[in-house]
Amino acid sequence: MASTPPGKTQDEHAIVERAVRRLQERNHLDRHVKKNAEAFVSYLVKSGIRNEDDLVELASIANGKRYDPRDGSFL
């Protein structure tokens, strides 16, 4: 497993990694979309959502758009 990024616990990092891997298998994400999905899933995990199925579904709905937590918009 890759090293844990600063500010994330190993558990959070593992959840994000697995969810993004599932998204990539499902949708074959390009680099830009994958980065946005990782950021959004990380935000959701830090917000308390830990169920991988929920994380994958919410990230799929976001469709690779960048999430701005300041105002709740997708760009």
TAJO-V932860 format. One record per residue. RES is the residue in one small letter. D_CENTER is the distance of its C-alpha to the mean C-alpha in whole Angstrom. Layout:
# TAJO-V932860
res,d_center
RES,D_CENTER
RES,D_CENTER
This chain:
# TAJO-V932860
res,d_center
m,17
a,16
s,17
t,15
p,14
p,16
g,15
k,13
t,15
q,15
d,14
e,10
h,10
a,11
i,9
v,6
e,8
r,9
a,7
v,6
r,10
r,10
l,9
q,11
e,14
r,14
n,14
h,14
l,12
d,14
r,13
h,13
v,10
k,8
k,8
n,7
a,4
e,3
a,5
f,4
v,2
s,5
y,7
l,7
v,8
k,10
s,12
g,13
i,11
r,11
n,12
e,10
d,12
d,11
l,7
v,8
e,10
l,9
a,6
s,10
i,12
a,10
n,11
g,10
k,11
r,11
y,10
d,13
p,13
r,17
d,18
g,15
s,16
f,14
l,15
